[in-house]
Amino acid sequence: MEFDFRFPTNITFRVGSTDQLPDVVLSHGKYAVIVVGKESARSSGVLERILSSLEKSDIAYSLADNIPTNPPVEQIESLASALRRKTPDVIISLGGGSVHDTAKILALLLSHPGKTLEYAVDGERGVSAIGACVKPVVTIPTIFGTGAEISPAALVRGNGMKRVIFSPWLFPRVSLVDPSLSLGAPRDVSLRVGIDAFVQGLEAYWARNASPLSDLFARAAIRHSVSGLVAISSAPAELDGRSTLAYGSLLSLLAVANSGVGAIHAISNPLSGRFDIHHGQALAMLLVHVAEKVIPARRRRSEDVRRILCDILDLPMDNMGGLPEVLSHLLSTLDLGTIPKLSSLGVRDSQLTRIADESFNSDMTTSPSELSRDDVVAILQRLL
């Protein structure tokens, strides 16, 4: 599978797509900042190949490394302070969702005054204060699921919460998607990250703002992401599964960019923000329980999803039960390991009301089901 797709982000999807990186960088200048995670890009040899290609083209660079999952705002602002004196021409992100989000926030801070959280959707400056002068971002994903490589949003932990920064000007300029770069990612990490692509497709299809266009992407995202996840689960060293998930991840972001997500993502945000629970792990914990609340508002669409999943998982339609049972079977098939209790992750019963209150964020506004605070607390209690 190879294609070029014109979107605010120019996407090149093919093995070897990173060969284009020097030309892409040189179209903006000769000095880049490369944002990477803690170790996978180094240990896999991908970072060394990227740096070598830049050096051969006489492109200078600085590394912004050791970016963790759910990066704290203080770490990103410290990086921005160090980089301001160097005035980079372009920001390159090499890694997963948190790395891409960090790159987008750095691109914002290096071109705008003030602090990160002032530009959050609920911040003092807000969305309207972000302008076209944002530094260009080039993303190179090495793991797939979030779609952050083409998203105009960035998530960051600040003040004990996961905060959203969004602007059309934060769309990466270019995304060089090479599915083979994810072959070095461990199976369990790939599945934990990849589940996000399925949940984004699912919630886009359920969403209050769903449209014929978003439905087109959402249904395809569901099919391709689950097919890719199942393939990776059984054969993590095969490229076909990695390519299918990479494609599903892109489709899922195209879907939610037009429709929004919903309650699963909404409730996961404070769990990740306050307790540093991995985003994919939080989604897997919430999936079945939130589905039970949403299905009554989206019965026909939920039956569509059940049919797609039964087809992919080769399950009998007549005696598999409803969508919650099929979702449970999917999680079991993927063998994500025992889903932990919230209590084992540091969550206490006395904190559930606050988590529920913080779940009514912008992601909840597109949920088709009117969940109450008591509904959310009940879901959390079942997970405690």
N, C-alpha and C positions, 0 to 999 in steps of 0.2 A: 504494500500500500504506500503510495507516494502522492502528495498533493501540495499545492499552495492555495491558501485561502485568505482573501482580503477582508479584514476586520480592523477595528482600530489598532489591533496588534497584527503585524504581518507574521503568519505562522508558516514555518517550513518544517514539514513532517517527513523525515526519511532518515535511515541509517546514514551517518556521515554528514548530517546537516551542520555540525559545528565547524566543518571546513570553511564555512562562509563567515565565521566570526571575525577574522581580521578585516575583511572588507566592510562588514557592518560597522565595526568600531571606527575604522578610518573615515567613514561617512560622517562621523560626528567629531572626530579629533584624534589625538595621538596619546591620550592619557586616560586610563581606565581604572576604576576600583572594582575588584572582584570580591563578591560576598560569598562566603562558603560556610558550611556547617562545622561540626567538631572534628570529624575524621574520615567519613566515608569517601569524600571526593579525593582525599589524599591517598587512602589505602587502596582504592580501586585503580589509581593511576590516571583518572580522568583529569584531575587538576593539573598534573604535570604535563599532559598533552595540550591542555588549553594554554598554559603559560608558555610552552614551547612555541605554539603557533603565533602567539602575540609577539614573542621576542624575535621570531624570524621576520616579522613585519615592522620591526622597530617601534612597537607600541609599548610605552612605559605603563607600569601598573603598580597599584598598592593592593595588599590583601586585607580584607576585613573578615577575619575568620573566627572560629569557635562560636558561631551563632547557634543557640540551643533551640529546642522546640519551645513554643510559647515564649519568645524573647521578651525580657522586661524592658520597659521604655528607657530606663536609666542606661542600659548597655548601648542601645541604639544612639541615644543622644551623646554618649561619650565618644562613640565612633564618629558621629557627625562633627563634633568639635575638633577632633584630630584631623579630619579630612578637609575642613573648610579652608585651611591654609594652602592646600594642594590644588584646589580648583579642578577637580576631574571633569573630563568631557562626557563620560558615559559610565553608567553603573551596570556591571554584569553580575547576575546571580546564578550560581551553580549549586543546585541542590533541590530541596523540597520546599513546601509551602512557607515555612517560617523564614527560610533564606530569601525567597522571592519577596515576601512581605517586608522584610528588613531592607531589601534593596529599594523598594518603592518608597519607604519612609525616609531613607537616606536621600533619595533623589528629591524628595519634598524639602527636607531640612537644609539641603545644600543650595536651595534656590529660593527659600522663603524665610522670613524672620520668625522668631518666636519658638515655642516649645511644641513637641509632638501632639500632646493631648488637646492643645488649643484648636487643632484641625480635625479632631474627631467629629463624627456626625452630630454629637451633642456637645461639642466644645464651644469655647468663646468665639473663635473665628469661624469654625464650621466649614462646610463643603464649599461655600461660595468664595471663600478666601483663597482657594487653591487655583493658581493660574497656569497659563500655558508655558511658563518658564521652567517648569519641573524638568530636572535633568533627565535625559533619555535613559531608559532601562532596557537591557537585553537579557532575557531569561533563558537558561539552559537547564531544564528539569532533569534530575537523575533518579527521580521516583515519582510515581503518578497517583493521583486521586483527588487532590484539592482543586486542581485547575487554576491555582494561584499564578501559574506562569502566564496566563492571559487575562487575569482579573484586574479590574480597576479599584479593587479594595485591598486594604491591608489590615491585619489584626495585630494588636500589641497588648501586652499586659501592663496595666497602669492603675495605681490606686486600688489594687486588689481585684480588678475587673479586667475582662477582655474588651478592649475598646476598638471600635471600627473607624477607620479612616477611608473615605471614599471620594473619588472625583474622576470624571472622564479623563482628566489630564494625567491620571495615574496608570492608565493602560500602558503596559510595556510597549515599546516601539516594535520590538521583534522578539519572537520566541523560536528558538532553534530546538525542535523536538526530535531527539534521536532515541527511540525506544531501547536500543541496545545499551544505552548508558545505565539503565536500571537493572541490568543482569547481575550486577554485583551486590544489589540490595538483598539482604536476607529475606527469606520467605515470609516470616512473621511480620517484619516491618513493612514489607510490600503490601501485605493484606490489611494491616492495621491502617495504613495510609490510604490504600485503595478503596476501602469501604466508603470513604467520603464521596467518591464519584457516584456510587450507587445511590446513596442517601440524597445527594443533590439532585440526581435525576428523578428520584421518587418524589421528593418534596416539590420540585418544579412542576411535576405532573399533577400533584394534589393542589398546588398553590391557588389562592384566591385570584391572583393576577394571571393565571395561566391563559395562554392564547394559542391559536392554531400553530403559530411559529414556534413558540416555546414547547408545545406538545411534540412537535416534530423532533426537536433536539432531545427532549426529556425521554421519550420512549426509546430512541436510539441509544441514549446514554445508559438507560437501565439495561438494555440488552447487551451492549458491548462491555460495560463495566462488569456485570455479573459473569459474562462469558470469560472475560479476562481474569477475574478473580478466581474462578473455578479452575482455569487452566494453570495459573500460577500456583495454586494450592497443591496441585498434583505434580506439576513439572516446572518448578521455579527457574530452571536453567534454560528453558525454551523461549526463543524470541517471540513466537507467535502470541503467546499469552501476554507478554509484556507490551507488544504492539497494540493488542486489542484493548487492554486496560488504558494505555496512553491515549488512544482514540476516544474511549468512553469518558475519560477524564476531561478532555477538551469539550466534548459534547455536553457534559454535565454543566460546565461553566457557561457555555453558550445558552443553555436552558435557563439557569438561575439568573443570568444577566438580564433576561427578558421577563422573568416571572417572580423572582425571589425564592426564598426557601420556606421554612416553617418552624413548627414547635420543636422538632428534634434538634435542629441547630440552635434555636433560641435557648433551650434549656441547657444545651451543652456549653454555651458560652460562659456562664458563671462557674460551671464545674472546672473548665480549663483555666479560667482567669483566676479564681480564688485558690484552687487546689492543684494546679499544674497537671491536671489529668490530660493525657494525650487526646487530641481532638477525635481521632478515629476510635479510640477506646470509649470515649464518652458517647459517641454516636451509636456504637454497637450496644452499649448498655441500655440506651434509651429506645432503640428502634422498635422493638415489639410492643413495649408498654405505651408509647405515644401512638403507634399505629392503631391500637385498640380504641383510642379516643378520637382519632381522625376519620377512621373508616366510615362511621355513620354519615358523615358529611360528604363523602366521596365514594359511594358504594360502587358505581359503575366503573370509575377509574381504578379503584382498588381491585376489582375483578379483572380488569385489563392487566394490571401488574401481576396478579396471581397467575394468569394464563402465561404471561411471558416467562415468569420464573419456573413454572412447572415444565414448560417446554425446554428451557435451558438445563434444568436439573433432572430432566427425564422422570418426572413425577406423575402419577396418575391423577388426572383432574378431579375425578369423581369422589375419591375418598381421602384427599389430603387435608380436608378441613378448609378454613378460611385463610385469608392473607396472613394473619398473625402466625398461624401454624407453619405456613410456607416460609415466612421470614425466619422463624426459629430453625427450620430445617436448613435454610441457607447458612445461617451462622454456624450450625453444627457441621455442615459440609466443608466450610472453609477452615474448620478446626482452628479457630482463633485462640484456643485455650480457654481456661475457665475465666469467665467474666467476673471480675472481683466485685465484692460488695463495696458500696461507697464508704462504709465505716472503716474498711481496711485501707482506704486512701485518705483518711484524715477527716472525713465528713462526720459531723455530730448531728444528732436529732435536733438539737436546739438551733442549728443553722439552716434548717430546711426552709423555714418561712422566708428568710432573707434571700436564699437561692431562688426561691419561687418568685419573689418580687423582682429580682434582677433578670429573670427569664422573660419578662415582658419588655423586651428590647425590640429593635427594628426588625429582627428576623421573625418575631411572633406576628407582626402585622399582616403578613401574607399567608398565615396559616388559615386553612378553610374552616377550621373548627374553633369555636369560641371557648377555649380552655379558661377555667377560673383559677385563681390562686390555689384554692383547695384541690383542684384537679392536679395541679403541678406538684403540690406537697404530697398527695397520695401516690403519684408516680415515684417520687423520690423516696418515699417511705418503703415502697416495694423493693427498691434498689439498695436500701440501707443495710 
